[in-house]
Amino acid sequence: MAKKKAKKKAAGKDVLVVASKVKAYVKSKNLMMSADAIAALSDAVYATIDAAAKRTKANKRKTLKPQDV
């Protein structure tokens, strides 16, 4: 059932993280993950991209670069 929740849209948006890869990484750290962690991580990725896009536009560019993140 957790897999179905991970595939749902985070706050009305597409999920931007690969749930199976995140779960495997968390498991490799000997931790467990709650069902809503994928949506929260996806929201954090959206916020990071939004901030980077704002910086890109402020620098009068159309290409998002690593220094914008």
Contacts in CASP RR format, 6 or more apart in sequence:
PFRMAT RR
TARGET T0000
AUTHOR 0000-0000-0000
METHOD contacts of the structure
MODEL  1
MAKKKAKKKAAGKDVLVVASKVKAYVKSKNLMMSADAIAALSDAVYATID
AAAKRTKANKRKTLKPQDV
1 35 0 8 1.000
2 35 0 8 1.000
3 19 0 8 1.000
5 35 0 8 1.000
5 36 0 8 1.000
5 38 0 8 1.000
5 39 0 8 1.000
6 15 0 8 1.000
6 19 0 8 1.000
6 35 0 8 1.000
6 38 0 8 1.000
6 39 0 8 1.000
7 15 0 8 1.000
7 19 0 8 1.000
8 15 0 8 1.000
8 39 0 8 1.000
9 15 0 8 1.000
10 16 0 8 1.000
10 38 0 8 1.000
10 39 0 8 1.000
10 40 0 8 1.000
10 42 0 8 1.000
10 43 0 8 1.000
10 46 0 8 1.000
11 39 0 8 1.000
11 43 0 8 1.000
13 42 0 8 1.000
13 43 0 8 1.000
13 46 0 8 1.000
14 42 0 8 1.000
15 38 0 8 1.000
15 39 0 8 1.000
15 42 0 8 1.000
16 42 0 8 1.000
16 45 0 8 1.000
16 46 0 8 1.000
16 49 0 8 1.000
17 38 0 8 1.000
17 41 0 8 1.000
17 42 0 8 1.000
17 45 0 8 1.000
19 38 0 8 1.000
22 33 0 8 1.000
22 37 0 8 1.000
22 38 0 8 1.000
22 41 0 8 1.000
23 33 0 8 1.000
26 32 0 8 1.000
26 33 0 8 1.000
26 37 0 8 1.000
27 33 0 8 1.000
48 69 0 8 1.000
49 64 0 8 1.000
52 64 0 8 1.000
52 68 0 8 1.000
52 69 0 8 1.000
53 64 0 8 1.000
53 68 0 8 1.000
55 68 0 8 1.000
56 62 0 8 1.000
56 63 0 8 1.000
56 64 0 8 1.000
56 65 0 8 1.000
56 68 0 8 1.000
59 68 0 8 1.000
END
